[in-house]
């Protein structure tokens, strides 16, 4: 195409600043034209072959064609686009270019987001080649995967959000910037930040760790409550991993909550059981001492990840745990007049409440009754994500020996280990790992005041860190630390030391 050639048509309308033009529906788009979509705006472009590109708010984007085949090119300076790309055949790959990467597409459905530091590519169907501009390194991103390109790394991981988007009114997304948020697809992909309270933080792969706190998304509850109240049916999915099966007091896990603290919907854990409370639902006929928590919906037999799916329609409550349907509960009432909320809560944001301990790495809410087969597919996808992203287990043992300050043992790649003289050094090691985005969970046993007092028989504790193999530069740092430290003389006294082993 030459400058000014028409190659696409606008499907929607978009407004920019007052001194810029306002694009309207059916307006042709010329080769070389650029667009600035303002905050809250949205723009759609359709090519002659049916390829469709959606531009989200706060995005700078340009459209062009390249070469004698007129292959499609989208220049994304900043912001987010999604696309459903028809098969390109001999025309050549459609390219999405950012400052840090190039995504080459032959036919797929994708989402691309960029800022000045990184590019994130999410592939829903097909596959896309992602090329890092800094060195030309490439990665193949396939369906249900996300690729992230920065100046320092190029990674591919599973997508953590739902496979199905029909009726999807909310999903959780940690983004490549590790800023967790709730996305409202039916509200123009509105993003509402998840704000941490207490001991709660986002992990590298989008999982939220709750170790004495929670996350809230203000104003999200209103949109969700309105969307659900209109259809009077809903489906909720969570991928969670509890860290305790002996919760002595009810611990809040999820809620749609009003300003006055009342809840349209709440899920809590008590002991090893999960309970669901709905606004206006009477206590179950077989109520026990825990009936104030609502209806008992599932039991968690062991500490492992669970895909929990709950759906409600016409007084019928159905629960699937890891794709397996549990006994259906009928006669469940819901007072839709009281079905209102102002915020979404994961865990608890109240200081005086007992806190749920664990991780939540998947959340989806629909205003429709999602069928069993789709929920099973979703469960399988979520569990695949969890297995690929599960951190390796790290064993910390206190032993009465006197090795050098830090000595490297077990040089096998699959099970490296460190021997550490005292807890201060252990903290240094953990500090190194933290710099590399390792995530340690629940340091509630070993601490600087009690570590040296732990008897060897009681000192075996499990910690969770992300795989060392993902960070070769850190492995090299630890290697060099071990080599330099091994030259130092061993202590002449016997003391408690800590052995850190990656299993």
Buried (B, 14 or more C-beta within 10 A) or exposed (E): BEEEEEBBBBBBBBBBEEEEEEBEEEBEBBBBBEBBBBEEBBBBBBBEBEBBBBBBBBBBBBBBBEEEEBBBBBBBBBBBBBBBBBEBEEBBBBBBBBBBBBBBBBBBBBBBBBBEEBBBBBBBEBBBBBBBBBEEEBBEBBBBBBBBBBEEEBBBBBBBBBBBEEBBBBBBBBBBBEEBBBBBBBBEBBBBBBBBBBBBBBBBBBBBBBBBBBBBBBBBBBBBBBBBBEBEBBBBBBBBBBBBBEBEEBBBBBBBBBEEEEBBBBBBBBBBBBBBBBBEBEEBEEBEEBBEBBBBBBEBEEEEBBBBBBBBBEEBBBBBBBBEEBEEBEEBEBEBEBBBBBBBBBBBBBEEBBBBBBBBBBBBBBBBBBEBEBBBEBBBBBBEBBEEBBBBEBBBBBBEBBBBBBBBBBEEEEEBBBBBBBBEBBBBBBEBBEEBBBBBBBEEBBEEEEBBEBEEEEBEBEBBBBEBEBBEEBBEBBEEBBEEBBEEEEBEEEEBBBBBBBE
